[in-house]
Amino acid sequence: MPNPYGALFRVPGAVAFSAAGFIGRMPISMTGIGIITMLSQMRGEYGLAGAVSATFTLATAFFGPQVSRIVDRRGQSRVLLPATGISVASMGALLLCARYGAPVWTLFVFAALAGTLPNMAAMVRARWTHVYRDSPKLHTAFSLESVVDELTFVVGPALSVALSTALFPELGPLVAAVFLAVGVLLFVPQKKTEPPVHAADAAAGSGGSAIRIGSVRLLALVLVAGGTIVGTVDVVSVAFAEEQGSPAGAGIVLSVYAVGSALAGLVFGALKLSVPMPRLLLLGAAGTALTTLPLLLVGSVATLSVSVFVSGIFFAPTMIVVMGLVERTVPAAKLTEGMTWAITGLSMGVALGAAVSGSMVDRYGPGGGFAVAIVAGAAALLLALVAQRPLARRLAGQEDPAEADGSGAPAGGGALADTADTRR
């Protein structure tokens, strides 16, 4: 049986842009925890460390879609370098301020400016869409990207903490900034796979932000709910493992959760499904909601590991379906921004889940934290139900590719894939 993932990379340039994108997206998982580790060591204030890290996270949520919107209008090669330059320079200034005891307000200012880093996960997905638009391989490509996301969030935080604690406090955020600079410098020169700018839509202002599209708002909210579950599992697993007298068990639980999600994503990406995508979203949300219920019954690290493994099985497929729906319901001239809003929803959900579940654990113990995951699962299911008709209507209106970009020609860049197919 042919390997569907290996077939993705037969298109010229696919290996190069995906590898560069992997390097460039590492900072999003490394920087927040790196700031916390750095400042908690250097200033001994966890409250300050958390607040500065939260400022960075909120800034990425604000600036990320704005940078992606400009990318849709101007092109990746014209926007990524300036945005990256501002982010890297600001991170360097933040590290210097931390090192030399600058006033506290400077930490917040430079943390906010460092949040201008481009969302490289969205940039890579936009390139896959350009290469494989209207091809079944796009589903496989999005599945691969969900697994890569899982990998970065497993490796990134651990690497950042290890660097900052083993050598010197600033090293975690510093390496993250280096990864961003190197990844973008390798990514930008690859012109053959860069999505084209839709000049007519750009000149008309593209009709406003992608977040004004109802389907984008609903899909982003679904990922906020899903991210809340992820953030809750991260925090409550640590508290539960400590309560059980096995703090190291938290790492096992989190690894099992990531493995379950990654394996499910790989399997899901290899399937050829005929089920309508809105219904797939509903099924994924239902599975996500139902698999949070056993969390209230766990009594050991082993049973918690089994429970989160099952829960993780539904996470990556749901994420894949959401990104597929964004690709099908957002005009080509707003695609990168639309994907960025979805990924931003996930990131904000993770932050929300960590904050709320942490407070619940303080008051009610791990059981209170797991209740947050159950509520988030129910919210994801409700949102998926509400989204059924709007998504169906939106998909019906986007069936003709020429209508998606308003150009009278097929939207996207399937020519690269077609060229590769003719060579086989």
DRENDRENKE-484454 format. One line per field, with one value per residue (C-alpha): residue in one letter; z, y, x. Coordinates in steps of 0.25 Angstrom, whole numbers, always signed. Each point is the difference from the previous one (the first is absolute). Example, Ala and Ser with C-alpha at 12.3 -4.5 7.8 and 13.67 -1.06 7.14 Angstrom:
BEGIN
code: A, S
z: +31, -2
y: -18, +14
x: +49, +6
***
This chain:
BEGIN
code: M, P, N, P, Y, G, A, L, F, R, V, P, G, A, V, A, F, S, A, A, G, F, I, G, R, M, P, I, S, M, T, G, I, G, I, I, T, M, L, S, Q, M, R, G, E, Y, G, L, A, G, A, V, S, A, T, F, T, L, A, T, A, F, F, G, P, Q, V, S, R, I, V, D, R, R, G, Q, S, R, V, L, L, P, A, T, G, I, S, V, A, S, M, G, A, L, L, L, C, A, R, Y, G, A, P, V, W, T, L, F, V, F, A, A, L, A, G, T, L, P, N, M, A, A, M, V, R, A, R, W, T, H, V, Y, R, D, S, P, K, L, H, T, A, F, S, L, E, S, V, V, D, E, L, T, F, V, V, G, P, A, L, S, V, A, L, S, T, A, L, F, P, E, L, G, P, L, V, A, A, V, F, L, A, V, G, V, L, L, F, V, P, Q, K, K, T, E, P, P, V, H, A, A, D, A, A, A, G, S, G, G, S, A, I, R, I, G, S, V, R, L, L, A, L, V, L, V, A, G, G, T, I, V, G, T, V, D, V, V, S, V, A, F, A, E, E, Q, G, S, P, A, G, A, G, I, V, L, S, V, Y, A, V, G, S, A, L, A, G, L, V, F, G, A, L, K, L, S, V, P, M, P, R, L, L, L, L, G, A, A, G, T, A, L, T, T, L, P, L, L, L, V, G, S, V, A, T, L, S, V, S, V, F, V, S, G, I, F, F, A, P, T, M, I, V, V, M, G, L, V, E, R, T, V, P, A, A, K, L, T, E, G, M, T, W, A, I, T, G, L, S, M, G, V, A, L, G, A, A, V, S, G, S, M, V, D, R, Y, G, P, G, G, G, F, A, V, A, I, V, A, G, A, A, A, L, L, L, A, L, V, A, Q, R, P, L, A, R, R, L, A, G, Q, E, D, P, A, E, A, D, G, S, G, A, P, A, G, G, G, A, L, A, D, T, A, D, T, R, R
z: +0, -4, +11, -1, +8, -9, -12, +5, -1, -15, -3, -2, +12, +10, +8, +1, +4, +10, +6, +1, +6, +10, +5, -1, +8, +12, +7, +2, +10, +6, +3, +10, +9, -2, +5, +12, +3, -3, +9, +11, +1, -1, +8, +8, -2, -7, +0, -9, -8, -3, -3, -10, -7, -1, -6, -11, -2, -1, -10, -9, +0, -4, -10, -6, -8, -4, -5, -8, -6, -5, -6, -7, -6, -3, +0, +9, -5, +2, +14, +8, +1, +6, +10, +4, +1, +10, +8, +1, +3, +11, +6, +0, +7, +10, +4, +2, +9, +8, +1, +4, +9, -8, +5, +0, -10, -10, +1, -4, -11, -7, +3, -8, -11, -1, -3, -14, -4, -13, +2, -7, +1, -8, -10, -2, -2, -10, -8, +1, -5, -12, -4, +2, -1, -4, +2, +10, +4, +7, +11, +2, +0, +11, +8, -1, +5, +12, +4, -2, +9, +10, -1, +2, +12, +6, -3, +1, +14, +6, -9, +5, +15, -1, -7, +10, +12, -4, -6, +2, +2, -13, -9, -2, -6, -7, -7, -4, -6, -8, -5, -5, -7, -7, -3, -7, -7, -6, -3, -7, -12, -4, -11, -8, +11, +5, -1, -10, +4, -5, -5, -3, +14, +6, -7, +5, +14, +0, +6, +14, +9, -1, +14, -5, -7, +9, -3, +4, +13, +3, -3, +8, +12, -2, +1, +12, +7, -5, +5, +13, +2, -4, +10, +11, -2, +0, +14, +7, -4, +7, +13, -1, -1, +12, +8, -4, +5, -14, -5, -12, -4, -6, -11, -4, +0, -9, -9, -1, -4, -11, -5, -1, -7, -10, -3, -3, -9, -8, -2, -2, -11, -7, -1, -12, +6, -7, +13, -2, +8, +9, +4, +3, +8, +8, +2, +5, +9, +6, +2, +7, +9, +4, +2, +11, +9, +4, +6, +12, +3, -1, +13, -4, -10, -8, -2, -3, -11, -6, +1, -7, -10, -4, +1, -9, -11, -4, +2, -13, -9, +5, -3, -14, -3, +5, -9, -12, +3, +0, -13, -6, +6, -1, -13, -5, +3, +15, +1, +9, +9, +1, +4, +10, +7, +2, +5, +9, +6, +3, +7, +8, +4, +6, +8, +5, +4, +7, +8, +3, +4, +8, +8, +2, +4, +11, +5, -2, -4, -13, -1, -1, -11, -8, +1, -9, -11, +1, -1, -12, -7, +1, -5, -12, -3, +1, -9, -10, +0, -2, -11, -9, -8, -2, -4, -10, -6, -1, -7, -9, -4, -2, -9, -12, +2, -9, +10, +11, -5, -9, -11, -10, +1, +9, +14, +4, -6, -3, -12, +8, +5, -14, -5, +10, -3, -15, +3, +8
y: +0, +13, +10, +12, +9, -4, +4, +14, +3, -3, +14, +8, +9, -7, -6, +14, +8, -10, -2, +15, +2, -10, +8, +13, -5, -5, +14, +0, -12, +4, +15, +1, -11, +5, +14, -6, -9, +12, +11, -10, -3, +14, +8, -11, +5, -10, +10, +9, -11, -5, +14, +3, -13, +2, +14, -7, -11, +11, +8, -12, -2, +15, +2, -14, +2, +14, -5, -11, +10, +8, -13, -3, +14, +2, -14, -8, +4, +15, -1, -12, +7, +13, -7, -9, +11, +7, -12, -5, +14, +2, -14, +4, +13, -8, -9, +12, +7, -13, -1, +14, +2, +11, +5, -10, +8, -3, -15, +2, +9, -9, -12, +6, +4, -14, -5, +5, -13, -6, -12, -10, -11, +8, +3, -14, -4, +11, -6, -14, +6, +7, -13, -9, +8, -9, -12, -11, +1, +13, -8, -8, +13, +6, -13, +0, +15, -4, -11, +10, +10, -11, -3, +15, +1, -13, +4, +15, +3, -12, +6, +14, -4, -9, +11, +11, -9, -7, +11, +14, +6, +8, -12, -6, +13, +3, -13, +2, +13, -6, -11, +10, +8, -12, -6, +12, +3, -14, +1, +13, -2, -12, +7, -12, -4, +13, +3, +11, +13, +2, +14, +4, -4, +7, +13, +0, -3, -14, +3, +2, -10, -15, +0, +7, -13, -8, -14, +5, +6, -14, -8, +8, -1, -15, +0, +9, -11, -10, +8, +1, -15, +0, +11, -7, -14, +7, +7, -11, -11, +6, +2, -14, -6, +8, -4, -15, +2, -2, +14, -6, -7, +13, -1, -14, +5, +12, -9, -10, +11, +5, -14, -3, +12, -1, -15, +4, +11, -9, -10, +10, +6, -13, -2, +3, +5, +3, +6, +15, +8, +7, -14, -4, +13, -4, -15, +5, +10, -11, -9, +11, +3, -15, -3, +11, -7, -12, +11, +1, -15, -1, -5, -2, +5, -12, +2, +14, -3, -10, +11, +11, -9, -3, +15, +3, -9, +10, +13, -1, -4, +11, +10, -6, +1, +15, +4, -7, +8, +13, -4, -2, +11, +12, +7, -2, +14, -2, -14, +2, +10, -10, -11, +9, +3, -14, -3, +12, -5, -13, +7, +9, -12, -6, +12, +1, -14, +1, +12, -5, -14, +5, +8, -11, -10, +10, +1, -15, -8, -8, -4, +15, +2, -12, +6, +11, -10, -5, +13, +4, -13, +3, +14, -6, -10, +12, +9, -12, -2, +15, +1, -11, +8, +12, -9, -7, +13, +5, -12, +0, +14, -4, -12, +8, +2, +13, +6, -2, +10, +8, -1, -8, -10, -12, +5, -5, -6, -14, +1, -5, -13, -2, +1, -10, -9, -1, -4, -13
x: +0, +6, +4, -10, +10, +12, -8, -2, +15, +1, -4, +13, +3, -10, +11, +8, -12, -6, +14, +2, -14, +2, +13, -8, -12, +8, +0, -15, +1, +14, -1, -12, +6, +14, -4, -6, +12, +10, -7, -3, +14, +6, -10, -7, -14, -9, -11, +8, +5, -14, -5, +11, -2, -15, +3, +8, -11, -11, +9, +2, -15, -2, +11, +0, -13, +4, +14, -7, -10, +11, +7, -13, +0, +15, +6, +8, +14, -3, -6, +7, +14, -5, -9, +10, +11, -9, -3, +15, +5, -11, +3, +15, -4, -8, +11, +10, -11, -1, +15, +3, -11, -8, -13, -12, -8, +11, -2, -15, +3, +10, -8, -12, +9, +6, -14, +1, +6, -7, -9, +9, -10, -10, +11, +3, -14, -2, +11, -6, -13, +7, +6, -12, -12, -12, +8, -2, +14, -3, -7, +12, +9, -9, +1, +15, +0, -9, +11, +11, -7, -1, +14, +4, -8, +6, +14, +0, -3, +9, +11, -2, +0, +12, +8, -4, +2, +13, +8, -5, -14, -1, +4, -14, -6, +13, +0, -15, +4, +11, -9, -10, +11, +6, -13, -6, +14, -1, -15, -1, +9, -8, -8, -5, -10, -4, -15, -3, -6, -14, +2, -14, -5, +12, -3, -14, +4, -4, -14, +5, +6, -2, -5, -13, -3, -10, +6, +14, -6, -7, +12, +10, -10, +0, +15, -1, -8, +10, +12, -7, +0, +15, +4, -8, +6, +14, -2, -9, +9, +11, -9, -6, +14, +5, -12, +3, +14, +6, +4, +7, -12, -6, +11, -5, -15, +3, +9, -11, -11, +9, +3, -15, -3, +12, -3, -15, +4, +9, -10, -11, +9, +1, -15, -9, -13, -13, -7, -3, +10, -10, -5, +15, +1, -12, +5, +14, -7, -9, +12, +8, -12, -2, +14, +1, -10, +10, +9, -9, +2, +15, +7, +15, +10, -2, -15, +2, +10, -10, -11, +8, +5, -15, -3, +12, -5, -11, +9, +8, -11, -9, +11, +3, -15, -1, +12, -6, -13, +8, +6, -13, -8, +10, +3, +14, +4, -3, +5, +12, -7, -12, +10, +7, -13, -3, +14, -1, -13, +7, +11, -9, -8, +13, +3, -14, -1, +13, -4, -14, +3, +12, -10, -9, +11, +4, -15, -5, +12, +2, -14, -4, +10, -5, -14, +5, +4, -14, -7, +10, -4, -15, +3, +7, -11, -11, +9, +1, -15, -3, +10, -6, -10, +10, +11, -9, -5, +14, +5, -11, +4, +14, -2, +5, +15, -2, -9, +10, +9, -8, +10, -8, +11, +3, +4, +14, +12, -3, +10, +12, -8, -4, +14, +5, -12, +4, +14, -5
***
